[in-house]
Amino acid sequence: SSDLVPPDEHAKHLLVEAQTEYLKGQLSQALSLLQELVARFPGDCEGRLLLATLCRRIGRASDARKHLAELLELPQAHAWRMEIDTEQRELTRTTKELNDSTDSIRIHSPKAAA
């Protein structure tokens, strides 16, 4: 359907603005812009991929997984397959590292005095 294809100029503007904020380290602003972008243009692969990456970076792994799953449903996702695979590997690695560090905190925390 035509609503999946973003009107190029507006979508491009939102994406460029989000990328700029992301690169400046303004992650909450980038997140807001990307959420607006994918809400208005659900078929924007690049925006959805950056949103998944940002969610992973700020510790929102389940949101990142959801955005990657939605991205894979898009007809043009095949063009982004390599980037999607890379992001899925990063997400798996990040999640494993988080679990390992949580386990190590649990193992090394001192026992309460009896």
C-alpha positions as CSV (number, residue, x, y, z in Angstrom):
1,S,0.0,0.0,0.0
2,S,1.1,3.6,-0.7
3,D,1.3,4.5,3.0
4,L,4.3,2.2,3.5
5,V,6.4,4.3,1.1
6,P,7.6,7.4,2.8
7,P,7.1,10.8,1.1
8,D,10.8,11.1,0.5
9,E,11.5,14.7,1.6
10,H,9.8,14.6,5.0
11,A,11.1,11.1,5.9
12,K,14.6,12.0,4.8
13,H,14.5,15.2,6.9
14,L,13.4,13.3,10.0
15,L,16.1,10.6,9.4
16,V,18.9,13.1,8.9
17,E,17.9,15.0,12.0
18,A,17.8,11.8,14.0
19,Q,21.2,10.7,12.7
20,T,22.6,14.1,13.6
21,E,21.3,13.9,17.1
22,Y,22.5,10.3,17.4
23,L,26.0,11.3,16.4
24,K,26.0,14.2,18.8
25,G,25.1,11.8,21.6
26,Q,21.7,13.3,22.0
27,L,20.1,9.9,22.3
28,S,16.7,10.9,23.7
29,Q,16.2,13.4,20.9
30,A,17.3,10.9,18.3
31,L,14.9,8.3,19.9
32,S,11.9,10.8,19.7
33,L,12.7,11.6,16.1
34,L,13.0,8.0,15.1
35,Q,9.8,7.0,16.9
36,E,8.0,9.7,15.0
37,L,9.6,8.6,11.7
38,V,8.5,4.9,12.0
39,A,5.1,5.9,13.3
40,R,4.5,8.1,10.3
41,F,6.4,6.0,7.8
42,P,6.3,2.4,8.9
43,G,8.0,1.3,5.7
44,D,11.2,3.3,6.3
45,C,13.8,0.5,6.7
46,E,16.8,2.8,7.4
47,G,14.9,4.6,10.2
48,R,13.7,1.4,11.7
49,L,17.2,-0.1,11.6
50,L,18.7,3.0,13.4
51,L,15.8,2.8,15.9
52,A,16.7,-0.8,16.7
53,T,20.4,0.1,17.0
54,L,19.6,3.0,19.3
55,C,17.3,0.9,21.5
56,R,20.1,-1.7,21.9
57,R,22.6,1.0,22.8
58,I,20.4,2.4,25.5
59,G,19.7,-1.0,27.0
60,R,16.2,-1.6,25.6
61,A,16.9,-5.0,24.1
62,S,13.3,-6.1,23.8
63,D,12.4,-2.9,21.9
64,A,15.4,-3.5,19.6
65,R,14.3,-7.1,18.9
66,K,10.7,-5.8,18.2
67,H,12.0,-3.2,15.7
68,L,14.2,-5.8,14.0
69,A,11.3,-8.2,13.7
70,E,9.1,-5.5,12.2
71,L,11.9,-4.5,9.8
72,L,12.2,-8.1,8.6
73,E,8.5,-8.0,7.6
74,L,9.0,-5.1,5.2
75,P,9.2,-6.0,1.5
76,Q,12.4,-4.0,1.0
77,A,14.2,-5.5,4.0
78,H,16.2,-7.8,1.7
79,A,18.2,-4.7,0.7
80,W,19.3,-4.2,4.3
81,R,19.9,-7.9,5.1
82,M,23.6,-7.5,5.9
83,E,23.0,-4.6,8.3
84,I,20.0,-6.4,9.9
85,D,22.2,-9.5,10.5
86,T,24.9,-7.4,12.0
87,E,22.5,-5.7,14.3
88,Q,21.0,-9.0,15.4
89,R,24.5,-10.3,16.2
90,E,25.3,-7.2,18.2
91,L,22.0,-7.5,20.1
92,T,22.7,-11.1,21.0
93,R,26.3,-10.2,22.1
94,T,25.0,-7.2,24.2
95,T,22.3,-9.3,25.8
96,K,24.8,-12.0,26.6
97,E,27.3,-9.5,28.1
98,L,24.5,-8.0,30.2
99,N,23.5,-11.4,31.5
100,D,27.1,-12.3,32.2
101,S,27.7,-9.1,34.2
102,T,24.4,-9.6,36.1
103,D,25.5,-13.1,37.0
104,S,28.9,-12.0,38.1
105,I,27.4,-9.3,40.3
106,R,25.1,-11.9,41.8
107,I,28.0,-14.3,42.4
108,H,30.3,-11.7,43.9
109,S,27.9,-9.8,46.1
110,P,28.7,-10.3,49.8
111,K,26.3,-12.5,51.7
112,A,24.2,-10.8,54.3
113,A,25.4,-11.3,57.8
114,A,23.5,-14.1,59.6
